[in-house]
Amino acid sequence: MRRFTRTLAAVALAVTAVAGTVGWASGGTQRAVTGPPPGSSSWRADGVLGRELPDPARTDPEQVRAFFSGLSASEQQELLERHPLVVGNLDGVPLELRYHANARALRASHDPRHARLAAPGRRILAFDPRGRGQVAEVFGDLRSARHVSVVVPGSDIDAGTFDRRVDVYGTPAGMAKSLYAETGPGNAVIAWAGYTTPVGVGLDAATGGLAEAGAGRLTRFTEGLAADGLPSPVVFCHSYGSVVCGLAASDLGATDLVVLGSPGMRADDVAGLRTGARVWAAKDDTDWIDDVPHMRVAGLGHGADPADEAFGAHRVPAQDAKGHTGYFAPGTDSLRAFAAIAEGDSR
C-alpha cells in the first residue's frame, strides 16, 4: 500500500510539472556554474612567461600538472599573483599553490559571506565566487595522507552556508570536520561544495540538471587529485549530492562510494552505476527522505532507493542518527562506520 501511495504521489508530481502549475515548488530555479575558472580569458591572453599558458577549458588535470612541474618557483608565484582565481581553481595545479592562491583571492573579496573562509590557517582548495559561490576545504594534511575522503553535500549549500553555525552536520565543512576528527592519523578529508546546488524543494531538487553539471565538476576534481599523486578517495555523498555521485560514479576513481539520506542515484542498482567502487548506503528511520518517492516519472525523481536491499549496496548502520542531517553527528553508529570505511578497515 505504501509503495502504491508513493507511485501516485510521483505521478501527481510529474503531471503537475508538465501542466506548468508547479505550485508545490518552494525553491528557486538555479543556473549551474560550469566551464573553466573565473579569469580564464585574461589567463589565456597573458604572455608573461613568453609562452602560451594551458587553456583551462581544454587542458586535462594531468596536462596542467605537467605544465606546472616544468615551471620555476618564481614563475609559479608570478602566475599565482596575476591569476589567483585560475590557479586556485584549476585542477592539476599543485595543492600548495592552490591554497595560497585561494587565500589571496579570499582576502581580496569584499563579500561578507567569504569572511570566515579567509581566516588564517584554513586550507581552501577551491574558491569560485561566481553565482552563490563554490568552495572546497581540506581537513588534515592532504599531501601526506594515506587515506583521502571527499564529502559531497546536497541542497542549499554555497559559499555562504558552507560552514554555517546552525545545523552544522548538514554542512560540508561540518560533515568533513567530524569525519576527520573520528579517523586516525594519516587521513585527510575534503569538504567539496564545487557545484551549484538546488535551493529549497522545487524542480531543481526533483530533476537531474544541476546534478549532471555537478557530476562533471566532481569528476574533474577527483582527476586533479589523482594527477597530484594522491590516494584514490572514498567519496561520501549526502542527499542531492548522491544524485551527483551516481551520475559521476563510473569516472570518479573512488575506492568506496557512500551515500546517506539519498533520494536516489539515477540508477536501478549498484550494477547500473558502472563503478568498481564498493557502494554503501545509510538511511535512518527518522529521515524525511524516506517519504520522497524513489521513482523516475517524466524526468522527475531520482530512481531506486540505494538503502533498499534490492539495490545491492552495503548497508551502513544508522540507528543513532537523527533526521536528515544527523549522520555525521559525534557518537553515532553511522559516523563510526564512515570512519572505518574512510580508513579502509570495513568488511
Buried (B, 14 or more C-beta within 10 A) or exposed (E): EEEEEBEEBBBEBBEBBEEEEBEEBEBEBBEBBEEBBBBBEEBBEBEEEEEEBBEBEEBBBBBBBBBBEEBEEEEBBBBBEBBBBBBBBBBBBBBEBBBBBBBBBBEEBEEEBBEBBBEEEBBBBBBBBBEBBBBBBBBBEBEEBEBBBBBBBBBBBBBBBBBBEEBBBBBBBBBBBBBBBBBEEEBBBBBBBBBBBBBEBBBBBBBBBBBBBBBBBBBBBBBBBBBBEBBBBBBBBBBBBBBBBBBBBBBBBBBBBBBBBBBBBBBBBBEBBEBEBBBBBBBBEEBEBBEBBBBBBEEBBBBBBBBBEEBBBBBBEBEBBBBBBBBBBEEBBBBBBBBBBBBEEBE
